[in-house]
Amino acid sequence: MKGLLTVIQVIRPEPTNTDPRTTEIEQWIEKDQIGRGAILSALSDTLFDVYCSDSYTAKSLWDELDRKYNIEEQGLEKYSVFKFMRYQMVEDRSIAEQTHEIINLEHALADAEMKLPKKFLVMSIVDKFSKSWENFGMTLKHQKGRLSLDDLMIAISIEE
């Protein structure tokens, strides 16, 4: 979405009398409307109703939304940690599918600059196996050598 702001000129130009049909101000208004439309179209219906008034330029709308809702990213980081720590695999779903969910949670943590060591991730996945997979998990834990994430995924695919 920040790429959109590069299309929009932030500073409103002063009108010039060089070309009455296509002035800088008209171009700016057109770009601003496109930018506002793009931002508003990405909002939920409730937020759209709040921010759809013409009193916001695209830049002021972006700044307002960023100021108000960027704080949620901090909460999202805490939520991602909580979700990763509490994740437990269940019997009625594929272990490979659930492993991919854990890996996606790890990516969310990495995006929040909380990168986990791969060995920790692998052992966390093994520890989260469901009851019917506990024996397989114990076998993996007692293997000699280092178990990589790819090796784990292959072992899970074979076991399923």
N, C-alpha and C positions, 0 to 999 in steps of 0.2 A: 504494500500500500504506500510505502514511502516513495517508491518510484513514481507514483502518481503525482506527488508534490513537485517533482521536477518538471512536469508538464505545465503545472500551474505557476504563473508568475506571482511571486509573493507580494511584491510592491505594486500597488495600483498606479499605472502611468497617468500622467497628466494629458488631457486631450490636446491634440495639435490640429492645426487647420490645413495641413498639407493635402490630405485626401479625405473628403467628407464621408465617403461611403465605407471605407475600411480603415478606421482609425485604430490606434493602439488601444484605446479604451474599450472599443467594441470587441476587439480580439480578446482583451483581458476578461471582459464580462462573459464571453462565450466559453473561454477556458475555465473560468471559475464555475460556471454552471455545469460544465462537464465534470469537473472535479467534485463539486457538491453532490451531483447525481450519483457518481461512482461511490462516494463515501456513504451516502444515504441508502443506496441500494444494498449495501453490505450489513446494514443495521437490522436488528429485530424490529418487529412492528411497534413494540412499545417504545423503543428508543427512537425510531423513525418519527413517531408522533411528537416526541419531545423536541427533536432537533430539526424538523422540516421547515421551520420558519425561515423567511428570506433574510433575517437579521444576521445570519452567519455567512461569512465568506468561506470558501473551501479551507483556507488556511486557519481561520479562527475556529471553524468546526473541528478540524483535525486536532488543533491544539487543545480545545476543550475536552474532546473525547480522550485524548492521550493523557491529559492531566487527571481526568476523573477515573479512567478505567485502567490505566497502566499500573496502578497500585495492585490490581488483582493478580498481576504476574507474580508478586511476592507470595500471595496466598496460593497460587498455582504451584509454586515450587514446593511449599510445605505439603500441599495435597499430594504431589507426585512422590515425595519421600514417604509419606504415610501409606499411600497406595502400594508402593513397591514393598515396603516392610510388611504390610498386612496381607499381601497377595498369597492365596493358598489355592493350589490346583484341586479340581473336583474330578470325580470319577466319570461323569457322564459326557465329558468333552475330550477331544483329542489332546494328548499331552503336547504334541508338536505345536498345535494351535495355541495352547496356553503358554508354551515356552516363547512363542513369537510375541504374545502380549507382554510378557515380562521383559523381553528385549526392547519392545516399544517403550515401556516404562523407563528402562535404562537410558534410552535415547532422549526421553523427556528430561531426565535428570542431567544428562550430558549437555543438553541445550541450556539448562539453568546453571551451567558451569559446576556441576557436581558429578564429575566423571568417576565411575567406579572401575577399579582394577578388573580386568577380564577374569582372572582366577576367582575373585570374590563373586562376580556375576555367575560364573559357571557353578560354583558351590552353592550359591543362593538358589539357583534353579533346581539343582538336585535336592536340596533341602525342602523345597516346596512341592515335591512330588506327592501325589495322592497316596492313600494307604496301599492300594494294590500295586503301586510302583516302588514301595519302600525297599524291597529286596534288590531290585535293579539299581536303586539309588545307592544302597550299601556297596554293591559290586563296583559301581563307578567310583565311590569314595576311596575304596581300597586298592584301586588300580595303581600300578607303579607308573611313574612318569606323569607328566603334566597333561591334563585334559583340557583341550582348547574348546572354544564355543562351537567351532565347526565339527570337531570330534563328537561333542555332546549331541549336536543335531543329527549327525549320522547315526549314532548309537540309538537315539530315540526313534528315528525312522525305521531302523532295523527291528527294534523291539516291538514297535506298534504293528 
